[in-house]
Amino acid sequence: MIVGVLKEARAGEKRVAATPATVEQIRKLGYEVVVEPGAGAAAGFPDGAYEAAGASLGDATAADVVLGVNAPEPDRLDRLRDGTTVIALFAPAFDPAMVEELGRRPFTALSMDAVPRISRAQSMDVLSSMANIAGYRAVVEAAHEFGRFFTGQVTAAGKVPPAKVLVAGAGVAGLSAIGTAGSLGAIVRATDPRPEVADQVRSLGGEYLSIESPEVEVSKTGYAKEMGEEYKAREAELYAAQTREADIVITTALIPGRPAPTLITAEMVAGMKPGSVIVDMAAANGGNVVGTVKGEKVVTENGVTIIGYTDLAGRLPAQASQLYGTNLVNLLKLMTPGKDGQLVLDWDDPVQRSITVVREGAVAWPPPPVEVSAAPRTPAAADGAGAVGARSAPVSPVKRPPSPARRFGVVSVAALALFLLAAFAPAALLPHVTVFVLAIVIGYYVIGHVHHALHTPLMSVTNAISGIIVVGALLQIGHTSTAVTVLSCVAILLASINVFGGFAVTRRMLAMFNRS
């Protein structure tokens, strides 16, 4: 099959669906690649680079598989051959007219912005890739308009206070903005209705501002949900107080399939300091800020700049094209199981089913829901209360702690075994047994109260205790029987693996936090 790469026709669009690097990967799957002349020029990829990667220049609409960034124009769609598979960002959830337009033609349309939020689809998640870039670019745009330092400095001319940045929404874009602003030295605060993101915000150096409300709960979809009036009232109070202090506000709040919620009112904007900057990353969906103009920058009467650019990711075209192209390569790998250049649409695969808008001329949108729970499941109530209208699905059992009676039984059996061992064992063995039992008890309670994310570094360091075993085993070699010597050698080997392996794991984990 031939894969065609379109030259984007939308005004201002600089991204391209494939870079020379991803063309090489596509060719390794057995495809021939045709790139339209000038397709990558705006992103810094000349035609010669594509040819050097093995692609040819020509009309991409004549290919079997057509790759694009934005939805092709109707005249381009008309030029596609019957049976063609076209892959782009069609936004079917927000553009029913596009779905209807695609359904009039006898081809298959796959929308990359419909990739489900499940673990095995992360490598194809275009929205996360673009949001990551957009969050970074939002801070860059804000810094350009702000006109002052982000970091605090003490100079001969006086002290410069650090900028205060407020980020509304701690999804992929929000976390990217938090990390970028923090790396520039700003004081960063963030809000999000999902309490599970608090640790992520803190890990990037930000301060998580929580809103106490009975509605706050761990998200079951990975996305924030629309909150009730009580939460919104408390949220408004928080934003009113924070915007008066903030120098820069970056809003990222979106609700899938619905207009963006309003977070910053006109009164809050009016209360901000002159020279402050707001970047509304939800401008394409209506905006989180009153006064945002889609695709434009406006300055209010009190000197606050509101940026409503909708092409933040596209303002880094080379990086955005590379990530988008990699997402497409990962999808092609999934759909080319034989690596023989033959695209296969597996209708039973939830990832491929979810992104299919039109299948051979038949509209397949919307897809069936995919289980993307980010929270632990809880079993339904025995009487079925509150289960009306709930989707039927197998529920995994919740692991409950052992009952007091069972715990008492286990402790009693262990105590009895210890008593019998002490009664019949030699007197010289009793101190060793006592130390062994105390080590088990202390280890259980120490490790059991450490967060699971810290188990690996904790155990890798404590493995150095195995050095005691090495010393003891060395003392036993050659002093008694051959069997003891053999056991001592085995002990030295296993303990050495623990010691060196533990420190190797620790070093590798610490290297993950070092900036290269």
GIBELZI-V345836 format. One record per backbone hydrogen bond with DSSP energy under -0.5 kcal/mol. NH is the residue of the N-H (numbers start at 1). CO is the residue of the C=O. If there is no record, write none. Layout:
# GIBELZI-V345836
NH&CO ; NH&CO
This chain:
# GIBELZI-V345836
3&32 ; 4&2 ; 4&65 ; 5&34 ; 6&4 ; 6&67 ; 8&6 ; 13&10 ; 14&12 ; 23&19 ; 24&20 ; 25&21 ; 26&22 ; 27&23 ; 28&24 ; 29&25 ; 29&26 ; 30&27 ; 31&26 ; 32&1 ; 34&3 ; 35&56 ; 36&5 ; 39&36 ; 41&38 ; 43&40 ; 44&41 ; 45&40 ; 46&44 ; 49&46 ; 50&46 ; 51&47 ; 52&48 ; 53&49 ; 54&51 ; 55&50 ; 56&33 ; 58&35 ; 60&58 ; 62&59 ; 63&60 ; 64&2 ; 65&2 ; 66&85 ; 67&4 ; 68&87 ; 71&89 ; 76&73 ; 77&73 ; 78&74 ; 79&75 ; 79&76 ; 80&76 ; 80&77 ; 81&61 ; 83&106 ; 84&81 ; 85&64 ; 86&84 ; 86&108 ; 87&66 ; 88&110 ; 89&69 ; 90&88 ; 94&91 ; 95&91 ; 98&95 ; 99&95 ; 100&96 ; 101&97 ; 102&98 ; 103&99 ; 104&101 ; 105&102 ; 107&105 ; 108&84 ; 109&358 ; 110&86 ; 111&355 ; 112&88 ; 112&110 ; 114&111 ; 115&112 ; 118&116 ; 121&118 ; 122&119 ; 124&121 ; 125&122 ; 126&112 ; 126&124 ; 129&125 ; 130&126 ; 131&127 ; 132&128 ; 133&129 ; 134&130 ; 135&131 ; 136&132 ; 137&133 ; 138&134 ; 139&135 ; 140&136 ; 141&137 ; 142&138 ; 143&139 ; 144&140 ; 145&141 ; 146&142 ; 147&143 ; 152&185 ; 153&160 ; 155&153 ; 155&158 ; 158&155 ; 160&153 ; 161&159 ; 163&150 ; 165&163 ; 165&187 ; 166&248 ; 167&189 ; 168&166 ; 168&250 ; 169&167 ; 169&191 ; 175&171 ; 176&172 ; 177&173 ; 178&174 ; 179&175 ; 180&176 ; 181&177 ; 182&178 ; 183&179 ; 184&180 ; 185&182 ; 186&181 ; 187&163 ; 188&186 ; 189&165 ; 190&207 ; 191&167 ; 195&193 ; 197&194 ; 198&195 ; 201&197 ; 202&198 ; 203&199 ; 204&200 ; 204&201 ; 205&202 ; 206&201 ; 207&188 ; 208&206 ; 209&190 ; 209&207 ; 210&208 ; 212&210 ; 213&211 ; 216&213 ; 232&228 ; 233&229 ; 234&230 ; 235&231 ; 236&232 ; 237&233 ; 238&234 ; 239&235 ; 240&236 ; 241&237 ; 242&238 ; 243&239 ; 244&240 ; 245&241 ; 245&242 ; 246&242 ; 247&164 ; 248&164 ; 249&277 ; 250&166 ; 251&279 ; 252&168 ; 255&258 ; 258&255 ; 260&285 ; 263&261 ; 263&288 ; 264&288 ; 265&263 ; 269&265 ; 270&266 ; 271&267 ; 272&269 ; 275&303 ; 276&273 ; 277&247 ; 278&305 ; 279&249 ; 280&278 ; 280&307 ; 281&251 ; 281&279 ; 283&280 ; 285&282 ; 286&283 ; 287&282 ; 290&264 ; 292&289 ; 294&292 ; 295&308 ; 296&293 ; 298&306 ; 300&304 ; 303&300 ; 305&276 ; 305&303 ; 306&298 ; 306&304 ; 307&278 ; 307&305 ; 308&296 ; 308&306 ; 315&311 ; 315&312 ; 316&313 ; 317&314 ; 320&316 ; 321&317 ; 322&318 ; 323&319 ; 324&320 ; 325&321 ; 326&322 ; 327&323 ; 328&324 ; 329&325 ; 330&326 ; 331&327 ; 332&328 ; 333&329 ; 334&330 ; 335&331 ; 336&332 ; 336&333 ; 339&336 ; 341&29 ; 343&341 ; 344&335 ; 346&344 ; 347&345 ; 349&346 ; 350&348 ; 353&349 ; 354&350 ; 355&351 ; 356&352 ; 356&353 ; 357&109 ; 357&355 ; 358&109 ; 359&362 ; 360&358 ; 361&107 ; 362&359 ; 364&357 ; 365&357 ; 372&370 ; 384&381 ; 387&384 ; 390&387 ; 396&394 ; 400&398 ; 407&403 ; 408&404 ; 409&405 ; 410&406 ; 411&407 ; 412&408 ; 413&409 ; 414&410 ; 415&411 ; 416&412 ; 417&413 ; 418&414 ; 419&415 ; 420&416 ; 421&417 ; 422&418 ; 423&419 ; 424&420 ; 425&421 ; 429&426 ; 430&426 ; 430&427 ; 431&427 ; 433&429 ; 434&430 ; 435&431 ; 436&432 ; 437&433 ; 438&434 ; 439&435 ; 440&436 ; 441&437 ; 442&438 ; 443&439 ; 444&440 ; 445&441 ; 446&442 ; 447&443 ; 448&444 ; 449&445 ; 449&446 ; 450&447 ; 454&451 ; 455&452 ; 458&454 ; 459&455 ; 460&456 ; 461&457 ; 462&458 ; 463&459 ; 464&461 ; 465&462 ; 466&463 ; 467&464 ; 468&465 ; 469&465 ; 470&466 ; 471&467 ; 472&468 ; 473&469 ; 474&470 ; 475&471 ; 476&472 ; 476&473 ; 477&473 ; 479&476 ; 480&476 ; 485&481 ; 486&482 ; 487&483 ; 488&484 ; 489&485 ; 490&486 ; 491&487 ; 492&488 ; 493&489 ; 494&490 ; 495&491 ; 496&492 ; 497&493 ; 498&494 ; 499&495 ; 500&496 ; 501&497 ; 502&498 ; 503&499 ; 504&500 ; 505&501 ; 506&502 ; 507&503 ; 508&504 ; 509&505 ; 510&506 ; 511&507 ; 512&508 ; 512&509 ; 513&510 ; 514&511 ; 516&514
